[in-house]
Amino acid sequence: MTVRSLVYLGRADPSLRSADEPDEEVTCEGEPLVVDAAFELKRRRSPWSSQRTHERVIVGSHPGRADVLLVGSSIHSEHVRFYFPRDAEGPMDMMVLRDDSVAVNGEPIAAHSWTTLQGGEEISLGAWRWRYEWSATD
């Protein structure tokens, strides 16, 4: 089995926040995240056929649709979709759903573009940064 996760790294650019602006937090499934906290990318809410050979995980702020519920400024209802083989190791594909909302290793990704993730990439989702990781488990 392969566990795929995002590790929280903090704000994408803390220097853009003014000194008098309060610290914002982002939550995952209702819990505040701290730097280096990881959460598993797994389907929880969205409909998806169990007959398919790959899994789709939606990350976003819509409580009835997102499999990974992230709530924070600039996180859209369906921000990004991840697709990966259900029972295999290997790369994962990511589809961005809105322009100017996602960057990988600092490079903006256009809406409806596919990006293959190998592991170790830094992903900015709106104002927040993450690192994609995966590992094989027994």
C-alpha positions as CSV (number, residue, x, y, z in Angstrom):
1,M,0.0,0.0,0.0
2,T,1.2,3.5,-0.7
3,V,0.4,6.5,1.6
4,R,0.4,9.9,-0.1
5,S,0.3,13.0,1.9
6,L,0.8,16.8,1.9
7,V,3.1,18.3,4.6
8,Y,2.2,21.8,5.7
9,L,5.0,24.3,5.3
10,G,3.3,27.6,6.2
11,R,2.3,30.7,4.3
12,A,3.4,30.9,0.7
13,D,4.9,34.4,1.2
14,P,4.7,35.8,4.8
15,S,6.4,39.0,3.7
16,L,3.1,40.0,1.8
17,R,1.3,40.3,5.1
18,S,1.4,43.6,6.9
19,A,2.6,43.8,10.5
20,D,-0.8,44.8,11.8
21,E,-2.6,42.0,9.9
22,P,-3.5,39.1,12.3
23,D,-2.0,35.7,11.8
24,E,-4.2,33.5,9.7
25,E,-4.5,29.8,10.1
26,V,-5.5,27.1,7.7
27,T,-7.5,24.1,9.0
28,C,-7.6,20.6,7.7
29,E,-10.8,18.7,8.6
30,G,-11.6,21.4,11.2
31,E,-8.2,21.2,13.0
32,P,-5.6,24.0,12.8
33,L,-2.4,23.0,11.0
34,V,1.0,23.6,12.4
35,V,4.2,23.6,10.3
36,D,5.4,20.0,9.4
37,A,1.9,18.6,10.1
38,A,1.0,16.0,7.4
39,F,-2.3,14.8,6.2
40,E,-3.1,11.8,4.0
41,L,-4.5,12.3,0.6
42,K,-7.5,9.9,0.5
43,R,-11.0,10.0,-0.8
44,R,-13.6,10.8,1.9
45,R,-16.6,12.5,0.3
46,S,-16.5,12.8,-3.5
47,P,-18.3,10.1,-5.5
48,W,-15.9,7.9,-7.4
49,S,-16.3,4.3,-8.8
50,S,-14.4,1.6,-6.9
51,Q,-14.1,-0.2,-10.2
52,R,-11.5,2.3,-11.5
53,T,-7.8,1.5,-11.3
54,H,-6.9,4.9,-10.0
55,E,-8.1,7.1,-7.2
56,R,-9.2,10.7,-7.3
57,V,-8.8,13.0,-4.3
58,I,-10.3,16.5,-4.3
59,V,-8.7,19.1,-2.0
60,G,-10.7,22.2,-1.3
61,S,-12.9,24.1,1.1
62,H,-16.4,22.7,0.2
63,P,-17.5,20.5,3.1
64,G,-19.8,18.4,0.9
65,R,-17.4,17.8,-2.0
66,A,-13.7,18.0,-0.9
67,D,-12.1,14.8,0.2
68,V,-9.5,16.8,2.1
69,L,-11.3,19.8,3.6
70,L,-8.9,22.7,3.8
71,V,-10.2,26.0,5.0
72,G,-8.1,29.2,4.8
73,S,-7.9,32.4,2.8
74,S,-7.6,31.7,-1.0
75,I,-8.5,28.0,-0.8
76,H,-11.3,27.4,-3.3
77,S,-14.2,25.0,-2.9
78,E,-12.5,22.5,-5.3
79,H,-8.9,23.8,-5.5
80,V,-7.0,20.9,-7.0
81,R,-7.6,17.2,-7.9
82,F,-5.0,14.4,-7.4
83,Y,-5.1,11.2,-9.4
84,F,-2.9,8.2,-8.5
85,P,-2.9,4.4,-9.0
86,R,-5.1,2.7,-6.5
87,D,-2.7,-0.2,-5.6
88,A,0.6,0.8,-6.9
89,E,3.6,3.0,-6.1
90,G,4.7,5.7,-8.5
91,P,3.9,9.2,-9.6
92,M,0.7,11.1,-9.0
93,D,-1.0,13.5,-11.4
94,M,-2.4,16.8,-10.2
95,M,-5.1,18.9,-12.0
96,V,-5.4,22.5,-11.1
97,L,-9.0,23.9,-11.2
98,R,-8.4,27.7,-11.3
99,D,-5.8,30.0,-12.8
100,D,-3.4,31.8,-10.4
101,S,-4.2,29.4,-7.5
102,V,-1.4,26.8,-7.6
103,A,2.4,26.7,-8.1
104,V,4.7,23.8,-8.1
105,N,8.3,24.5,-7.0
106,G,7.5,28.2,-7.6
107,E,6.2,27.8,-11.1
108,P,2.5,28.7,-11.6
109,I,0.3,26.0,-13.1
110,A,-2.5,27.0,-15.4
111,A,-6.1,25.8,-14.8
112,H,-7.0,22.4,-16.2
113,S,-3.3,21.6,-16.7
114,W,-1.9,18.3,-15.6
115,T,1.3,18.1,-13.5
116,T,3.0,14.8,-12.6
117,L,4.4,14.7,-9.0
118,Q,7.2,12.3,-8.1
119,G,7.6,13.3,-4.4
120,G,9.4,16.2,-2.7
121,E,7.7,19.0,-4.7
122,E,6.7,22.1,-3.0
123,I,3.1,23.0,-3.9
124,S,1.5,26.4,-3.2
125,L,-2.3,26.3,-2.9
126,G,-3.4,29.9,-2.7
127,A,-1.5,31.5,0.2
128,W,-0.3,28.2,1.7
129,R,2.7,26.0,1.0
130,W,2.9,22.2,1.2
131,R,5.3,19.4,0.3
132,Y,4.1,16.3,-1.5
133,E,5.4,13.0,0.0
134,W,4.6,9.3,-0.5
135,S,5.8,6.1,1.0
136,A,5.1,2.4,0.6
137,T,3.8,0.6,3.7
138,D,3.3,-3.0,4.4
